[in-house]
Amino acid sequence: MTTPTRTLGTTGPQVSPLGLGCMGMSAMYGDTDRGESIATIHAALEAGVTLLDTGDFYGMGHNELLIGEALRTAPAARREQALLSVKFGALRAPDGSWSGYDGRPAAVKNFAAHSLQRLGVDHIDVYRLARLDPAVPIEETVGAVAELVEQGYVRHIGLSEVGAETIRRAAATAPIADLQIEYAIISRGIEREILPTLSELGIAVTAYGVLSRGLISGRLTADRQFAAHDFRAHSPRFQGDNLRHNLDLVEALRKIAEQKGVTVAQIAFAWVLAQGPRHGTDIVPLVGARTRERLAEALGALDVPLDAADLAAIEAAVPADAAAGDRYPAVFMADLDSER
């Protein structure tokens, strides 16, 4: 990619304008193909993508092992350009169920040791607690990651799905590179308090859910059936009348995309890419592609300029808060400090 790099805040590394979110290659969205997943990571690196995002709980370690294999089998020059962003702290049971979050300093170091081993690297570029542990002050968790920075095991500290007050407390403890949080045309809640706080403190955003888990990919239909282990089978935005309403929004976006000769997905990524200057902070969208085809489509968004008239048309078609249904099931919404 020839587009100028983005910087993860005032303290973080320079990264490509789009990152690759690898979660879907291991869990949450149905069956996957290991060979195609590795080929997609290789294709992303070849295209100039530098930021690879994962979590130690994605597939209970499967995703980190997958990325480790992809890096070992990539050309040396491509392997060296990769920057790894890792989330930790989510607790899983053998049956895959979720049992909270652990941000205790001793646990932080334990999680990091296992991630380094699975990834096959000597350091993690950005390390972040997946969700706030309500039993542990954020200062203690961030302080533990800061110790890992001092020891050379971590390069930069990130945050994930936390609100403005927590962001301020974390930033007062140690330099914070970025906040990873959902941000999309139909998920714009962070514009109220979180983005202004990040801009003030010099913290960047890595935005996940840009296609809202495929909802605004332009390929989903109202009769789609999801497997029981697919996250979307339980997500409010994909249920009944909510889904039909949300797909009407997608059709409004499709008209704008067709006028520009691009896909709905490309419009969605181009819109998020255009929000950084508007909100005074760098925003790096994560592409959740599981195939080379979908990766290529998303990368095409880098060649989709949006002027003021385009942005106004997009936001008229899909106003803020237009989506029907919460972005997570209720049990997960309760864990989101960013929603409090």
ZAPA-511584 format. One record per residue (C-alpha): x, y, z; residue in one letter. Coordinates in nm, 2 decimals. Layout:
% residues N
(r (X, Y, Z), "a"),
...
This chain:
% residues 340
(r (0.00, 0.00, 0.00), "m"),
(r (0.13, 0.34, -0.09), "t"),
(r (-0.10, 0.53, 0.14), "t"),
(r (0.09, 0.72, 0.42), "p"),
(r (0.12, 0.52, 0.74), "t"),
(r (-0.08, 0.60, 1.05), "r"),
(r (0.07, 0.64, 1.40), "t"),
(r (-0.08, 0.47, 1.70), "l"),
(r (-0.11, 0.78, 1.91), "g"),
(r (0.19, 0.99, 2.03), "t"),
(r (0.36, 0.69, 2.18), "t"),
(r (0.29, 0.40, 1.95), "g"),
(r (0.44, 0.26, 1.63), "p"),
(r (0.37, 0.36, 1.27), "q"),
(r (0.14, 0.11, 1.11), "v"),
(r (-0.03, 0.06, 0.77), "s"),
(r (-0.36, 0.25, 0.72), "p"),
(r (-0.55, -0.08, 0.75), "l"),
(r (-0.47, -0.37, 0.99), "g"),
(r (-0.57, -0.74, 0.97), "l"),
(r (-0.80, -0.86, 1.25), "g"),
(r (-0.74, -1.24, 1.26), "c"),
(r (-1.01, -1.35, 1.51), "m"),
(r (-1.25, -1.49, 1.25), "g"),
(r (-0.98, -1.73, 1.13), "m"),
(r (-1.02, -1.92, 1.45), "s"),
(r (-1.35, -1.86, 1.61), "a"),
(r (-1.69, -1.68, 1.64), "m"),
(r (-1.81, -1.68, 1.27), "y"),
(r (-1.84, -2.04, 1.16), "g"),
(r (-1.61, -2.29, 0.99), "d"),
(r (-1.26, -2.18, 0.87), "t"),
(r (-0.99, -2.30, 0.64), "d"),
(r (-0.64, -2.31, 0.79), "r"),
(r (-0.46, -2.30, 0.46), "g"),
(r (-0.66, -2.01, 0.33), "e"),
(r (-0.62, -1.82, 0.66), "s"),
(r (-0.24, -1.85, 0.64), "i"),
(r (-0.25, -1.75, 0.27), "a"),
(r (-0.46, -1.44, 0.37), "t"),
(r (-0.21, -1.34, 0.63), "i"),
(r (0.07, -1.38, 0.38), "h"),
(r (-0.13, -1.18, 0.12), "a"),
(r (-0.19, -0.90, 0.37), "a"),
(r (0.18, -0.88, 0.45), "l"),
(r (0.27, -0.88, 0.08), "e"),
(r (0.02, -0.59, 0.03), "a"),
(r (0.20, -0.38, 0.29), "g"),
(r (-0.03, -0.45, 0.59), "v"),
(r (0.18, -0.44, 0.90), "t"),
(r (-0.06, -0.46, 1.19), "l"),
(r (-0.19, -0.81, 1.28), "l"),
(r (-0.44, -0.82, 1.56), "d"),
(r (-0.53, -1.13, 1.78), "t"),
(r (-0.63, -1.23, 2.13), "g"),
(r (-0.49, -1.52, 2.34), "d"),
(r (-0.85, -1.64, 2.39), "f"),
(r (-0.94, -1.66, 2.02), "y"),
(r (-0.99, -2.03, 1.98), "g"),
(r (-0.82, -2.08, 2.31), "m"),
(r (-0.48, -2.01, 2.16), "g"),
(r (-0.55, -2.14, 1.82), "h"),
(r (-0.53, -1.79, 1.66), "n"),
(r (-0.19, -1.71, 1.81), "e"),
(r (-0.06, -2.05, 1.69), "l"),
(r (-0.20, -1.98, 1.34), "l"),
(r (-0.03, -1.64, 1.32), "i"),
(r (0.29, -1.79, 1.45), "g"),
(r (0.28, -2.04, 1.17), "e"),
(r (0.20, -1.77, 0.91), "a"),
(r (0.50, -1.56, 1.03), "l"),
(r (0.74, -1.86, 1.03), "r"),
(r (0.65, -1.94, 0.67), "t"),
(r (0.65, -1.58, 0.54), "a"),
(r (0.95, -1.44, 0.36), "p"),
(r (1.19, -1.28, 0.62), "a"),
(r (1.13, -0.93, 0.50), "a"),
(r (0.76, -0.96, 0.53), "r"),
(r (0.79, -1.13, 0.87), "r"),
(r (1.00, -0.85, 1.00), "e"),
(r (0.74, -0.58, 0.90), "q"),
(r (0.47, -0.75, 1.11), "a"),
(r (0.35, -0.57, 1.42), "l"),
(r (0.15, -0.78, 1.66), "l"),
(r (-0.14, -0.65, 1.87), "s"),
(r (-0.26, -0.89, 2.13), "v"),
(r (-0.55, -0.89, 2.37), "k"),
(r (-0.54, -1.08, 2.70), "f"),
(r (-0.75, -1.14, 3.01), "g"),
(r (-1.07, -1.31, 2.88), "a"),
(r (-1.13, -1.63, 3.07), "l"),
(r (-1.27, -1.94, 2.89), "r"),
(r (-1.39, -2.28, 3.00), "a"),
(r (-1.31, -2.61, 2.82), "p"),
(r (-1.66, -2.60, 2.66), "d"),
(r (-1.58, -2.25, 2.51), "g"),
(r (-1.80, -2.06, 2.75), "s"),
(r (-1.69, -1.72, 2.89), "w"),
(r (-1.62, -1.67, 3.26), "s"),
(r (-1.51, -1.31, 3.31), "g"),
(r (-1.18, -1.12, 3.28), "y"),
(r (-0.86, -1.13, 3.48), "d"),
(r (-0.65, -0.81, 3.50), "g"),
(r (-0.44, -0.90, 3.80), "r"),
(r (-0.07, -0.81, 3.75), "p"),
(r (0.04, -1.17, 3.81), "a"),
(r (-0.21, -1.29, 3.55), "a"),
(r (-0.10, -1.03, 3.30), "v"),
(r (0.26, -1.16, 3.31), "k"),
(r (0.13, -1.52, 3.28), "n"),
(r (-0.08, -1.44, 2.98), "f"),
(r (0.21, -1.27, 2.81), "a"),
(r (0.44, -1.56, 2.87), "a"),
(r (0.20, -1.80, 2.69), "h"),
(r (0.14, -1.56, 2.41), "s"),
(r (0.51, -1.51, 2.34), "l"),
(r (0.55, -1.89, 2.32), "q"),
(r (0.25, -1.95, 2.09), "r"),
(r (0.34, -1.66, 1.86), "l"),
(r (0.70, -1.76, 1.85), "g"),
(r (0.83, -1.41, 1.91), "v"),
(r (1.04, -1.23, 2.17), "d"),
(r (0.81, -0.93, 2.21), "h"),
(r (0.46, -0.81, 2.15), "i"),
(r (0.42, -0.48, 1.98), "d"),
(r (0.09, -0.37, 2.15), "v"),
(r (-0.06, -0.55, 2.45), "y"),
(r (-0.40, -0.48, 2.59), "r"),
(r (-0.66, -0.61, 2.84), "l"),
(r (-0.95, -0.73, 2.63), "a"),
(r (-1.22, -0.60, 2.87), "r"),
(r (-1.20, -0.41, 3.20), "l"),
(r (-1.17, -0.64, 3.50), "d"),
(r (-1.41, -0.47, 3.75), "p"),
(r (-1.22, -0.63, 4.04), "a"),
(r (-0.88, -0.48, 3.95), "v"),
(r (-0.81, -0.11, 3.92), "p"),
(r (-0.70, -0.03, 3.56), "i"),
(r (-0.39, 0.14, 3.72), "e"),
(r (-0.27, -0.21, 3.84), "e"),
(r (-0.33, -0.38, 3.51), "t"),
(r (-0.16, -0.11, 3.30), "v"),
(r (0.12, -0.09, 3.55), "g"),
(r (0.19, -0.46, 3.50), "a"),
(r (0.20, -0.41, 3.12), "v"),
(r (0.43, -0.12, 3.18), "a"),
(r (0.67, -0.35, 3.36), "e"),
(r (0.67, -0.58, 3.06), "l"),
(r (0.76, -0.28, 2.85), "v"),
(r (1.05, -0.21, 3.08), "e"),
(r (1.16, -0.57, 3.05), "q"),
(r (1.14, -0.57, 2.67), "g"),
(r (0.86, -0.82, 2.63), "y"),
(r (0.61, -0.55, 2.52), "v"),
(r (0.67, -0.24, 2.31), "r"),
(r (0.35, -0.04, 2.36), "h"),
(r (0.04, -0.04, 2.58), "i"),
(r (-0.31, -0.05, 2.44), "g"),
(r (-0.66, -0.05, 2.58), "l"),
(r (-0.98, -0.22, 2.46), "s"),
(r (-1.35, -0.13, 2.50), "e"),
(r (-1.31, 0.11, 2.79), "v"),
(r (-1.48, 0.44, 2.86), "g"),
(r (-1.35, 0.79, 2.89), "a"),
(r (-1.28, 0.79, 3.26), "e"),
(r (-1.09, 0.46, 3.24), "t"),
(r (-0.89, 0.59, 2.95), "i"),
(r (-0.78, 0.90, 3.15), "r"),
(r (-0.68, 0.68, 3.45), "r"),
(r (-0.48, 0.45, 3.23), "a"),
(r (-0.31, 0.73, 3.05), "a"),
(r (-0.21, 0.89, 3.39), "a"),
(r (-0.04, 0.56, 3.48), "t"),
(r (0.16, 0.49, 3.16), "a"),
(r (0.18, 0.61, 2.80), "p"),
(r (-0.11, 0.45, 2.60), "i"),
(r (-0.08, 0.40, 2.22), "a"),
(r (-0.43, 0.32, 2.12), "d"),
(r (-0.78, 0.21, 2.21), "l"),
(r (-0.93, -0.09, 2.03), "q"),
(r (-1.30, -0.04, 2.00), "i"),
(r (-1.59, -0.11, 1.76), "e"),
(r (-1.65, 0.18, 1.52), "y"),
(r (-1.86, 0.16, 1.20), "a"),
(r (-2.12, 0.36, 1.01), "i"),
(r (-2.38, 0.19, 1.23), "i"),
(r (-2.17, 0.19, 1.55), "s"),
(r (-2.09, 0.55, 1.63), "r"),
(r (-2.14, 0.57, 2.00), "g"),
(r (-1.77, 0.65, 2.06), "i"),
(r (-1.81, 0.99, 1.89), "e"),
(r (-1.98, 1.14, 2.20), "r"),
(r (-1.72, 1.11, 2.47), "e"),
(r (-1.45, 0.86, 2.38), "i"),
(r (-1.31, 1.01, 2.06), "l"),
(r (-1.28, 1.36, 2.21), "p"),
(r (-1.09, 1.21, 2.51), "t"),
(r (-0.86, 1.02, 2.28), "l"),
(r (-0.79, 1.33, 2.07), "s"),
(r (-0.71, 1.53, 2.38), "e"),
(r (-0.47, 1.26, 2.52), "l"),
(r (-0.30, 1.18, 2.19), "g"),
(r (-0.43, 0.82, 2.18), "i"),
(r (-0.52, 0.65, 1.85), "a"),
(r (-0.80, 0.41, 1.76), "v"),
(r (-0.78, 0.06, 1.61), "t"),
(r (-1.14, 0.01, 1.49), "a"),
(r (-1.28, -0.33, 1.48), "y"),
(r (-1.63, -0.43, 1.35), "g"),
(r (-1.61, -0.19, 1.06), "v"),
(r (-1.84, -0.42, 0.86), "l"),
(r (-2.04, -0.50, 1.18), "s"),
(r (-1.96, -0.87, 1.16), "r"),
(r (-2.07, -0.89, 0.80), "g"),
(r (-2.40, -0.70, 0.85), "l"),
(r (-2.28, -0.41, 0.62), "i"),
(r (-2.07, -0.62, 0.39), "s"),
(r (-2.33, -0.60, 0.12), "g"),
(r (-2.35, -0.98, 0.09), "r"),
(r (-2.59, -1.07, 0.38), "l"),
(r (-2.95, -1.15, 0.31), "t"),
(r (-3.25, -1.16, 0.55), "a"),
(r (-3.29, -1.54, 0.51), "d"),
(r (-2.93, -1.62, 0.61), "r"),
(r (-2.91, -1.90, 0.87), "q"),
(r (-2.63, -1.89, 1.12), "f"),
(r (-2.48, -2.20, 1.29), "a"),
(r (-2.53, -2.22, 1.66), "a"),
(r (-2.15, -2.15, 1.72), "h"),
(r (-2.16, -1.84, 1.51), "d"),
(r (-2.17, -1.53, 1.72), "f"),
(r (-2.43, -1.37, 1.49), "r"),
(r (-2.69, -1.64, 1.58), "a"),
(r (-2.71, -1.47, 1.92), "h"),
(r (-2.65, -1.10, 1.82), "s"),
(r (-2.95, -0.87, 1.85), "p"),
(r (-2.86, -0.69, 1.53), "r"),
(r (-2.90, -1.01, 1.33), "f"),
(r (-3.24, -1.11, 1.47), "q"),
(r (-3.59, -1.08, 1.30), "g"),
(r (-3.71, -0.73, 1.24), "d"),
(r (-3.38, -0.59, 1.36), "n"),
(r (-3.20, -0.76, 1.07), "l"),
(r (-3.46, -0.65, 0.82), "r"),
(r (-3.43, -0.29, 0.93), "h"),
(r (-3.05, -0.30, 0.93), "n"),
(r (-3.04, -0.45, 0.58), "l"),
(r (-3.26, -0.16, 0.46), "d"),
(r (-2.98, 0.07, 0.58), "l"),
(r (-2.73, -0.14, 0.38), "v"),
(r (-2.94, -0.10, 0.07), "e"),
(r (-2.93, 0.28, 0.12), "a"),
(r (-2.55, 0.25, 0.13), "l"),
(r (-2.55, 0.03, -0.17), "r"),
(r (-2.70, 0.30, -0.38), "k"),
(r (-2.41, 0.54, -0.28), "i"),
(r (-2.15, 0.27, -0.35), "a"),
(r (-2.29, 0.19, -0.69), "e"),
(r (-2.28, 0.56, -0.79), "q"),
(r (-1.91, 0.55, -0.71), "k"),
(r (-1.85, 0.22, -0.87), "g"),
(r (-1.74, 0.04, -0.55), "v"),
(r (-1.88, -0.21, -0.31), "t"),
(r (-2.07, -0.15, 0.01), "v"),
(r (-1.78, -0.29, 0.21), "a"),
(r (-1.54, -0.05, 0.05), "q"),
(r (-1.77, 0.24, 0.13), "i"),
(r (-1.78, 0.12, 0.49), "a"),
(r (-1.40, 0.11, 0.52), "f"),
(r (-1.35, 0.43, 0.33), "a"),
(r (-1.59, 0.61, 0.57), "w"),
(r (-1.40, 0.49, 0.88), "v"),
(r (-1.07, 0.59, 0.72), "l"),
(r (-1.20, 0.94, 0.66), "a"),
(r (-1.30, 0.99, 1.03), "q"),
(r (-0.95, 1.04, 1.17), "g"),
(r (-0.90, 1.40, 1.06), "p"),
(r (-1.25, 1.48, 1.15), "r"),
(r (-1.20, 1.37, 1.51), "h"),
(r (-0.84, 1.47, 1.56), "g"),
(r (-0.69, 1.13, 1.60), "t"),
(r (-0.55, 0.85, 1.39), "d"),
(r (-0.80, 0.57, 1.32), "i"),
(r (-0.68, 0.24, 1.18), "v"),
(r (-0.96, 0.01, 1.07), "p"),
(r (-0.91, -0.37, 1.12), "l"),
(r (-1.00, -0.59, 0.82), "v"),
(r (-1.16, -0.91, 0.95), "g"),
(r (-1.11, -1.09, 0.62), "a"),
(r (-1.08, -1.47, 0.63), "r"),
(r (-1.00, -1.51, 0.26), "t"),
(r (-0.77, -1.34, 0.01), "r"),
(r (-1.07, -1.23, -0.19), "e"),
(r (-1.23, -1.04, 0.10), "r"),
(r (-0.89, -0.89, 0.19), "l"),
(r (-0.84, -0.76, -0.16), "a"),
(r (-1.19, -0.60, -0.15), "e"),
(r (-1.12, -0.42, 0.17), "a"),
(r (-0.78, -0.30, 0.05), "l"),
(r (-0.95, -0.15, -0.24), "g"),
(r (-1.11, 0.10, 0.00), "a"),
(r (-0.77, 0.28, 0.01), "l"),
(r (-0.85, 0.40, -0.34), "d"),
(r (-1.20, 0.53, -0.26), "v"),
(r (-1.18, 0.90, -0.19), "p"),
(r (-1.48, 1.05, -0.01), "l"),
(r (-1.54, 1.42, -0.03), "d"),
(r (-1.77, 1.63, 0.19), "a"),
(r (-2.07, 1.56, -0.03), "a"),
(r (-2.00, 1.18, -0.02), "d"),
(r (-1.97, 1.18, 0.36), "l"),
(r (-2.29, 1.38, 0.40), "a"),
(r (-2.48, 1.14, 0.17), "a"),
(r (-2.35, 0.84, 0.37), "i"),
(r (-2.45, 0.99, 0.70), "e"),
(r (-2.79, 1.09, 0.56), "a"),
(r (-2.85, 0.73, 0.44), "a"),
(r (-2.74, 0.59, 0.78), "v"),
(r (-2.77, 0.84, 1.05), "p"),
(r (-2.60, 0.79, 1.39), "a"),
(r (-2.80, 0.55, 1.61), "d"),
(r (-3.00, 0.43, 1.31), "a"),
(r (-2.91, 0.06, 1.37), "a"),
(r (-3.17, -0.17, 1.53), "a"),
(r (-3.04, -0.38, 1.82), "g"),
(r (-2.74, -0.37, 2.05), "d"),
(r (-2.40, -0.46, 1.90), "r"),
(r (-2.36, -0.74, 2.15), "y"),
(r (-2.59, -0.98, 2.34), "p"),
(r (-2.70, -0.84, 2.68), "a"),
(r (-2.46, -1.07, 2.86), "v"),
(r (-2.16, -0.92, 2.68), "f"),
(r (-2.29, -0.56, 2.69), "m"),
(r (-2.27, -0.58, 3.07), "a"),
(r (-1.89, -0.63, 3.03), "d"),
(r (-1.83, -0.32, 2.82), "l"),
(r (-1.69, -0.03, 3.02), "d"),
(r (-1.72, 0.17, 2.70), "s"),
(r (-2.10, 0.15, 2.73), "e"),
(r (-2.13, 0.27, 3.08), "r"),
